[in-house]
Amino acid sequence: RPRQGNRKYAYKWGGAEWVFVNQGNLAAFKKNPETYAPLFAACGAYALTDGFATSGNPFIFAIVGKKLIFFHSEVNRFLFLVNDRQLLKDAKANAQKTGCVPNR
Protein backbone atom coordinates (compact mmCIF):
# COMPACT_ATOMS: atom_id res chain seq x y z
CA ARG A 1 0.00 0.00 0.00
CA PRO A 2 1.21 3.55 -0.58
CA ARG A 3 2.69 5.36 2.40
CA GLN A 4 3.57 9.00 2.86
CA GLY A 5 7.27 9.65 2.41
CA ASN A 6 9.70 11.82 4.29
CA ARG A 7 10.94 14.98 2.51
CA LYS A 8 14.53 14.20 3.49
CA TYR A 9 14.33 11.23 1.06
CA ALA A 10 13.22 13.23 -2.00
CA TYR A 11 14.58 12.70 -5.51
CA LYS A 12 13.75 14.32 -8.87
CA TRP A 13 13.27 12.00 -11.82
CA GLY A 14 11.05 11.88 -14.88
CA GLY A 15 9.71 15.40 -14.43
CA ALA A 16 8.43 14.69 -10.93
CA GLU A 17 9.66 14.74 -7.37
CA TRP A 18 9.56 11.35 -5.66
CA VAL A 19 9.42 11.19 -1.87
CA PHE A 20 10.29 7.94 -0.10
CA VAL A 21 9.73 6.45 3.33
CA ASN A 22 13.39 5.63 3.93
CA GLN A 23 16.92 5.71 2.49
CA GLY A 24 16.69 2.10 1.27
CA ASN A 25 13.65 2.79 -0.90
CA LEU A 26 15.29 5.94 -2.26
CA ALA A 27 18.49 4.06 -3.12
CA ALA A 28 16.58 1.27 -4.89
CA PHE A 29 14.63 3.81 -6.95
CA LYS A 30 17.76 5.78 -7.88
CA LYS A 31 19.44 2.59 -9.06
CA ASN A 32 16.61 1.62 -11.41
CA PRO A 33 13.71 4.10 -11.45
CA GLU A 34 11.90 2.55 -14.42
CA THR A 35 11.41 -0.63 -12.41
CA TYR A 36 9.54 1.20 -9.66
CA ALA A 37 7.90 4.19 -11.37
CA PRO A 38 4.31 3.75 -12.49
CA LEU A 39 3.83 3.01 -16.15
CA PHE A 40 2.24 5.85 -18.10
CA ALA A 41 3.70 8.55 -15.79
CA ALA A 42 0.86 8.00 -13.32
CA CYS A 43 -1.93 8.58 -15.86
CA GLY A 44 -4.97 6.33 -15.59
CA ALA A 45 -4.35 3.31 -17.83
CA TYR A 46 -7.96 2.58 -18.77
CA ALA A 47 -8.62 6.06 -20.17
CA LEU A 48 -5.43 5.75 -22.21
CA THR A 49 -6.92 2.80 -24.06
CA ASP A 50 -9.35 5.30 -25.66
CA GLY A 51 -6.67 7.97 -26.13
CA PHE A 52 -7.54 10.15 -23.14
CA ALA A 53 -5.23 11.25 -20.33
CA THR A 54 -6.66 11.18 -16.82
CA SER A 55 -4.79 11.29 -13.56
CA GLY A 56 -4.28 7.93 -11.92
CA ASN A 57 -4.92 7.42 -8.23
CA PRO A 58 -1.97 5.85 -6.35
CA PHE A 59 -4.45 4.07 -4.10
CA ILE A 60 -6.14 2.39 -7.08
CA PHE A 61 -3.47 0.34 -8.79
CA ALA A 62 -2.51 -3.05 -10.17
CA ILE A 63 0.73 -4.80 -11.06
CA VAL A 64 0.52 -5.99 -14.67
CA GLY A 65 3.52 -7.61 -16.30
CA LYS A 66 5.70 -6.53 -13.35
CA LYS A 67 4.75 -2.88 -13.89
CA LEU A 68 2.85 -0.60 -11.51
CA ILE A 69 -0.23 0.83 -13.21
CA PHE A 70 -2.55 3.48 -11.76
CA PHE A 71 -6.24 3.88 -12.51
CA HIS A 72 -8.64 6.79 -12.15
CA SER A 73 -11.31 4.65 -10.47
CA GLU A 74 -11.93 1.14 -9.19
CA VAL A 75 -14.36 0.55 -12.07
CA ASN A 76 -11.63 1.47 -14.56
CA ARG A 77 -9.23 -0.94 -12.87
CA PHE A 78 -11.78 -3.75 -13.08
CA LEU A 79 -12.56 -3.06 -16.75
CA PHE A 80 -8.85 -2.94 -17.60
CA LEU A 81 -7.97 -6.17 -15.80
CA VAL A 82 -10.74 -8.11 -17.53
CA ASN A 83 -8.80 -7.78 -20.81
CA ASP A 84 -5.41 -6.53 -19.65
CA ARG A 85 -3.28 -7.88 -22.53
CA GLN A 86 -5.15 -6.06 -25.28
CA LEU A 87 -5.86 -2.96 -23.23
CA LEU A 88 -2.21 -2.67 -22.19
CA LYS A 89 -1.24 -2.63 -25.88
CA ASP A 90 -3.88 0.02 -26.58
CA ALA A 91 -2.74 2.17 -23.64
CA LYS A 92 0.91 1.91 -24.69
CA ALA A 93 -0.02 2.98 -28.22
CA ASN A 94 -1.65 6.17 -26.86
CA ALA A 95 0.78 7.03 -24.05
CA GLN A 96 3.21 9.15 -26.08
CA LYS A 97 0.60 11.25 -27.85
CA THR A 98 -1.22 12.02 -24.60
CA GLY A 99 1.95 12.95 -22.70
CA CYS A 100 1.65 10.00 -20.33
CA VAL A 101 5.34 9.11 -20.37
CA PRO A 102 7.97 10.23 -17.86
CA ASN A 103 10.24 13.11 -18.89
CA ARG A 104 13.81 11.91 -19.13
Secondary structure as GFF3:
##gff-version 3
##sequence-region A 1 104
A	DSSP	three_ten_helix	7	9	.	.	.	ID=ss1
A	DSSP	beta_strand	10	13	.	.	.	ID=ss2
A	DSSP	beta_strand	16	19	.	.	.	ID=ss3
A	DSSP	alpha_helix	23	31	.	.	.	ID=ss4
A	DSSP	alpha_helix	33	36	.	.	.	ID=ss5
A	DSSP	three_ten_helix	39	42	.	.	.	ID=ss6
A	DSSP	alpha_helix	45	48	.	.	.	ID=ss7
A	DSSP	beta_strand	57	64	.	.	.	ID=ss8
A	DSSP	beta_strand	67	71	.	.	.	ID=ss9
A	DSSP	alpha_helix	74	82	.	.	.	ID=ss10
A	DSSP	alpha_helix	84	98	.	.	.	ID=ss11
###
